[in-house]
Amino acid sequence: MNTYILLTKMSADLSSRMKDRASIGRNWLEQVKSKCPEVKFLAHYALLGQYDFMDIYEAPDEKTAAKVSIIGQANGAFSAESMPAIPYKEYLELVKEV
């Protein structure tokens, strides 16, 4: 499994519905679990800054990671970006090869 970071920015409409945030998040997570059962979420954070939320998750490939982002956008996210993440020790091994 590969590790990905999902950075989500909510739409203005969803941002104005903060009281509904828990149910909106549960609905999104249920859809991801249904459509991408192989995805394993490792962490979920609310952020202060450019993005509203960050999720760290594992998926078998980039197509599955793209689905996770698309599900977020289909549920009202202004943007949902999934990026591959490499464990730091593996990154250092790559640096040695350069």
C-alpha positions as CSV (number, residue, x, y, z in Angstrom):
1,M,0.0,0.0,0.0
2,N,1.1,3.5,-0.8
3,T,0.7,6.5,1.6
4,Y,-1.1,9.6,0.5
5,I,-1.9,13.0,2.0
6,L,-5.3,14.5,1.1
7,L,-5.7,18.3,1.5
8,T,-9.2,19.5,1.4
9,K,-10.6,23.1,1.1
10,M,-14.4,23.2,1.7
11,S,-16.7,25.3,-0.6
12,A,-18.1,28.5,0.8
13,D,-21.5,26.8,1.0
14,L,-20.2,24.0,3.2
15,S,-18.0,26.3,5.3
16,S,-21.2,28.3,6.2
17,R,-22.8,25.0,7.5
18,M,-20.3,24.3,10.3
19,K,-23.0,22.8,12.6
20,D,-23.5,20.1,9.9
21,R,-19.8,19.3,9.6
22,A,-19.9,16.0,11.5
23,S,-22.7,14.5,9.3
24,I,-21.1,15.8,6.1
25,G,-17.8,14.2,7.1
26,R,-19.5,10.9,8.0
27,N,-21.3,10.9,4.6
28,W,-18.1,11.5,2.8
29,L,-16.3,8.7,4.7
30,E,-19.1,6.2,4.1
31,Q,-18.9,6.9,0.4
32,V,-15.1,6.4,0.4
33,K,-15.4,3.2,2.3
34,S,-18.1,2.0,0.0
35,K,-16.4,2.9,-3.3
36,C,-12.8,2.3,-2.2
37,P,-12.9,-0.4,0.5
38,E,-9.2,-1.0,0.2
39,V,-8.4,2.5,1.5
40,K,-7.2,2.7,5.1
41,F,-7.3,6.1,6.9
42,L,-4.4,6.7,9.3
43,A,-5.1,10.2,10.6
44,H,-7.6,13.1,10.1
45,Y,-6.8,16.7,11.1
46,A,-8.6,20.1,11.0
47,L,-6.3,22.8,9.8
48,L,-6.0,26.5,10.2
49,G,-4.7,28.0,7.0
50,Q,-5.0,27.4,3.3
51,Y,-6.7,24.1,3.7
52,D,-9.5,23.0,6.0
53,F,-8.6,19.3,6.5
54,M,-5.8,16.9,6.1
55,D,-6.1,13.2,5.9
56,I,-3.3,10.7,5.8
57,Y,-4.4,7.4,4.2
58,E,-3.1,4.3,2.4
59,A,-4.3,3.2,-1.0
60,P,-3.1,0.6,-3.4
61,D,-2.5,3.0,-6.3
62,E,-2.9,6.5,-7.7
63,K,-6.3,5.7,-9.3
64,T,-7.8,4.8,-6.0
65,A,-6.2,8.0,-4.5
66,A,-7.8,10.0,-7.3
67,K,-11.2,8.5,-6.4
68,V,-10.8,9.6,-2.8
69,S,-10.2,13.2,-4.0
70,I,-13.1,13.0,-6.5
71,I,-15.5,11.8,-3.8
72,G,-14.5,14.9,-1.8
73,Q,-15.2,17.2,-4.7
74,A,-18.5,15.5,-5.5
75,N,-19.5,16.2,-1.9
76,G,-18.9,19.9,-2.0
77,A,-15.2,20.4,-1.5
78,F,-13.8,23.4,-3.4
79,S,-10.6,21.4,-3.8
80,A,-9.4,18.0,-2.7
81,E,-5.7,17.2,-3.5
82,S,-4.2,13.8,-2.9
83,M,-0.4,13.6,-3.0
84,P,1.9,10.6,-2.6
85,A,4.0,10.6,0.6
86,I,7.3,8.8,1.0
87,P,8.5,7.7,4.5
88,Y,11.4,9.9,5.5
89,K,13.9,7.0,5.8
90,E,13.0,5.9,2.2
91,Y,13.5,9.4,1.1
92,L,17.0,9.5,2.6
93,E,17.8,6.3,0.7
94,L,16.7,8.0,-2.6
95,V,18.9,10.9,-1.8
96,K,21.9,8.6,-1.4
97,E,21.3,7.4,-5.0
98,V,21.5,10.8,-6.5
